[in-house]
Amino acid sequence: MDLNYSHADDAFRQQVREFLAANLPPDLRRKVRGHLRLGKDDYVRWHRIVAAQGWAAPGWPVEYGGTGWNAVRRHIWDEECALAGTPPILPFGVNMVAPVIMAFGSAAQKARFLPRILHCDDWWCQGYSEPGAGSDLASLATTAVRDGGHYVVNGQKTWTTLAQHADMIFCLVRTDPAARKQDGISFLLIDMKSPGITVRPIVMLDEEHEVNEVFFDNVRVPVENLVGKENQGWTYAKFLLGHERTGIAAVGRSKRELRFLKALALRQQQGGRPLLEDPVFAAKVAQVEIELMALEVTVLRTIAQEDRAPGPQASLLKIKGTEVQQALAEMMVEAAGPAALPFDAALVEGRQGIAHDSADEMQAAPLAAYYFNYRKTSIYGGSNEIQKNIIARMILGL
């Protein structure tokens, strides 16, 4: 295949760069590039800026408000946004539940939910994992029992990202407890303001409230919020996870972080010369850069097959993408050295923190929190061990 970009693609990339230069607010750029935490307003503000341009859902068909871009242009857009330091367009609505609604939802569901997702009028979260059903998702125990025009939902979801902000949650629920575990699952769209829903925070190692437990106590959900057919939710869940894992590769973000790492290692001195010139450290940087280049080529090979839905190759991208992200985070802390040790919670949250002696120290202060947070990447979206099982069965035929 030809991996060279066309002249038209290069012109499109320049158009994207000009849009980002003119529209990305400096405070958001500073937060993202400085590894500071983003709040709900930050995500919503950027989403609506992009939506006003008509680019918030580059993967959607034009008929639903998408851009009509091919896979290469979507890749260019993602890469340039990451390099510029934009907040991400959160995937739960645009990239996860929306494709499921488009493919399997009713006309009424499409008309009701898709425009609100497009303009970030609804914040979505994902109700998949449970205390006893994480990587073994098919073992989920949350039940939905039909009662006239409603389902009555009881159970618990966990590790629910940013559910404290959510207006809606898409949930896998068990509607037929007697069926084989993959066969008795349905896909429900649930209003987070429904009586009986309780959200409890889970504070992570870096002291961030990023994930939650969500409890359902006799929550009544209208039957019209069932996506597709009852007991066919496992099919829809696999469709969704293919989209999720492809995006987890995050090549553009890793390119940005590689640049940050190199700049940091050039400023740090060891033995009277830049750390980046140390043979051992330079070899580690070179190794992760090679792996990132190989990952990018693999992503390009995958998106070149744009006429096909994401398949088991998405698991390859998920594994290597998250390994590269974790390696970069680890080397940032190593390069910063003792300057990464103080935990300045206020600074990480974008407020006035500890008085630091230099700009370099302020840049290093969030790195330990960033490192600890990124230990999650090999677990979410289906742990890397599970991805290896998928590859073994579906690609290698073992």
N, C-alpha and C positions, 0 to 999 in steps of 0.2 A: 504494500500500500504506500501511497505518497503522503508523507507526514509533513510536507512543506505547506505553509499557509498560502492561499491565493492572494493576488493583489486586492481583490474585493474584501477578503478577510482582514488584511492589513489595514485597509481603509476603515473597516468597521471597528477594529481595535482602537484606531485613532479617535474615532467618534466617541467610543466609550470613555477613553481617557479624558477627552475634552468635557464630557458630561460630568465625570467624577470630579475633575478639577474645579468646575464651576458650581457644583451642587453639594458636595460632601462637606458638612459643617466641620470647621476645624476642631471643635471640642470633641466630636465623635472620633475623628481621625486620631487625635491625641490619646484618647482612652484606648482605642483598639491597638495602636502601635505600642503603647506603653504598658500593655497587659493589665489595664485597670478594668474594674467591673462595670458592666453595663446594666442600667436599670430598664424597667418597662418602657418608660418614656423615650429612652434612647432607641430601642428597637422599633417602637411604633413610629417615631419621627422619621427614621430613615426609610422604613417600609413605605410610608405615605409619600415621601419625596420621590421614590422610585416609581410608585404607582401613578403619580401625576405625570410621569414621563411615559407611562404605558409599558414599563419593563419589569414589573414586580413578579410576574409569573412567566419567565422565559420558556418554560417547558410546556406551557398550556397551549392547546389549539387556539387559533385566532377567534373562533366562534365563542369562546368563553372569556375572552379578554387577554389571551396570550399574545406573544410577539410574532409567532410564525418563524422564529429563528430555527435554523438547523442545529444539529448537535455540536458542530464545531463552533458556531457563534455563541451558543450557550456556554461552552467551555471557556471561550475568550472572555465573556462577560464575568463568569465566576472568578477567573484568574485575575482579571484587572481589578475587580472589586476587592479581592483579598490583598493584592499588592498595594492598593491605595489605602487600605485600612478602614474599610466600611464595616459597620455592624452587619452581621449576617441577616438575611431575610429568614426568619425562623422557619424550619422545615415542616413543623407539625401540621400547619394548615396548607401552605402552598404546595409542598412537595410530597406530602404523605397522605393526608385524608382526601385532599382534592382529587388526585388521580383515581382513588378508589370510588369516590362519588361519580366522577365522570364515566368510569368504566362499568360500574355496577349499580349506581344509584338511580332513583326514579327521576322523572322530569321535574316533579315538585321539589325534590331535594336539591337538584342542580340549580333551580331557579332561586331557592331560598338561601343556600349556603355559599355557592361559588362567588357571587358578587361581594359578599361580606368578607370572605377569605381574601379576595383580590385586593381589597382596600383596607385590610387590617381592622375591620369593624368588629370582628370576633377574634379573640385569642384562643387558639386550640392547644390542648395537651393530649398526651397519648396514654391511654389506659390499657397497657399490656401486662407488664410484669406484676407478679404477686409474691408474697413471702415464700410460697412453695412452688412458684412457677416463674422462674427467670429464664435461664437458657432453655429449660424444658417447658417452654411456653404452653404446650398442649395440655399440661397438667393443671391449668388454671381452674380455680374453684368458685369464682364469682358467678352467681346464678342469676338468670332472668326467667321468671315464671309468667306466662301469659295470663292476664286477668282482664277479660273483655277487650277494651281498646288500648290497653297499656301492658307493658312488661313491668314486673316488680323486681327490682334489682337489689341483691344483697351480696356483700363481700368486701374485699379490700384490694386495692392496687398500691404498688409501692415504687419508689424511685421515679415518681412522676415529675418530669422536669417542668419547672416554672408553673406548676398547677395553681400556685397561690395567685397568679394573675389571670387565670383562664376563665373564659366565658363558656367554652364548650370542651367536652372530652369525647374522643372516639374510643370505644371500649370493646374488647373481646369478652364475651359472657357465655356461660354454659346454659344452653336452652334444652338440651337433651342429655341428662346425666346417665341414661342407660346406653347410649351409643358409644362406639369406639371414640377415644378421647379427642381425636382430631375431627370427628364427624359431628359432634354435638355442640359446636361453637357457633355463635352468631356475632354480627358486627353492629353495634348500636352507637348512635350519636346522642349524647346526653348533655342537657343544659346544666352547667355547674351551679346554677342558682336553685336547682330543684331541692325541695325539702328532703332531708335525710342524708345529704352529702356533707361530710366533714373532711377538711383538709388540715393535716398536721405536718409541720415542717420537719425535715431532716437536715440538720446542720452538718456540713461536711468538714473534713480535716482542715481545710483552709478557712473555716469559719463562715463559709458562704451558704446562704439559704437558697440552694439551687433546685433541690429535689424535695419530694413530699410523699407522705402516705395519704391516700384518698380512701375514705370509708363510705360505703353505701348501705344505708339502713332503710329498707322498704322504699326505695326510690322509685317513683312511678314515671315511666318513660313512654311517651305515645308510640303506638305500633308503627306509625308512619316514619319514625326515626330508625327503623330497621333498614340497613343497607342490604340490597339484594334479597336473597332467600334465607329463611331461617335454617340454621344448622350448616350453612355454607361459608361461615365466616373465616374458617381456616384458609380457604382458597384466597379470600380477599386479603387476609393477613400476610400471606406469602407474597402476593403481588405488591403490597405496600413495602415490605421489608426489602425487596429488590431495589426499590427506589431509594430507600433510606441508606442502604449500604454502599450504593454507588457514590452518593454524595459524601460519605464519611471519609473517602480518600483524601479530600481537602488539599489537593496539590498546590493550588495558589497560596493558601495560607501557609503551608510548609515552605514555599519559596520565600515568602515574606519573612518568616522566622529564621530561615537560613541566612538571609541578608543581615538580620538583626544580630545573629550569633557571630557572623564574621566581623561585623563592625565592633561588637563588644570585645571579641578576642584580639582585635587589632589595637584597642585602647589599653587592654590589660597587659601589664609588664610582668615578665618572668625571667629572672636572670639577666635583666638589662635589655631585653628585647621583647617585641610583641608576642603574646601567647600564641597567636596564630602561626608564628614561625617555629614554634616548638614542634619537633618532628612527630612526637607521639600524638599530641593534640591535633596537629594538622592532618595526620593520617585518619583520625576519627571523623573529622569534619569532611574529608574527602570521601570516606566510605558512605556517610549518610547522604552526601550530595549525589553520589553515583546511584544509590538506591532510589533517591527521589527522581532522578532522571529516568531510571528504568520504570518507575511507577507511572510517570507522566506518559511515557510511550504506551504503556499498557492501558491507561485511561483513554488515550487517543484511539487505540485499536478497538476498545470497547464502544466508544461513542460513534465510531465509523459505521457500526452496525445499527444505526438509528432506526431501522425498520423493524428491529426486534426488541421485545421487552427485556429489561434487565434479567439475566439468568444467574446461574451459579458462579459465573466469573465475577459477579459483584462481591462475593466472599473473598476473592483474591485481593481486590482493591481495598476492602475493609481491613484485612489483616496487615498488609504492607503499609497502607496509609497510616494506620494507628501506630505501628511500630516506628515509622519515621517521625511522627509527631512526638512520641515519647522520648526518642533519642535526642531530638532537638531540645526539648525541655530540659533533659538531664544535662546536656552540654552547656546550656545557658547558665545553669546554676554552678557548674564546674568552672566556667569562665569567669563568672562574677566573684567566685571565692567567698571570703568572709562577708563581703558586702551584701550577699543574699541572705545572710542569717537573720537579721532583725525582721520581725513580723510587724509591719506597719499597716494595721487594718484600715485606718482612716485614709491613708494614701491610696491603698488598693481600691477603696470605694470612691475615690476621686475627691476626697476632702483634704483639709490641711492636716498633715500627719506629723511625724517626728521631724525635728530639724536635721536635715542631712547636709553633710559638708560639701557636696558637689552634685552636679547634674548626673554624673555616673552613678553615685550612690542612690539617688532617687530612681534611676532607671533600673538598678539592681534590686531595689527593695521588694517589688512585686513578684520576683522570679521564683522564690521558694513556693509561694502560694500557687503560682501557675504550674510549677512542677507537680505539686501534690494533686492539684485538680486534674491534670492530664493523665494520672494513673487510671482514670475511669475509661479512657478511650478504647482500651482493649477489652472492656467488659460490655459497654452499652451497644445497642444495635445487634445484640447476639454476640456472646463472648467469642474471642478468637479461637478458643478450643472447639466451640461448636462450628465455627466457620470451616475449620480444618476437616471436621467430620463431613460437612456438606461437600467440600472439594473432593474428599476421598470417595464418597458415594456417587456424586453426580457428574464429576469430571473424570476421575481416574477409574471409576467402576469397581472400586474395591469392596 
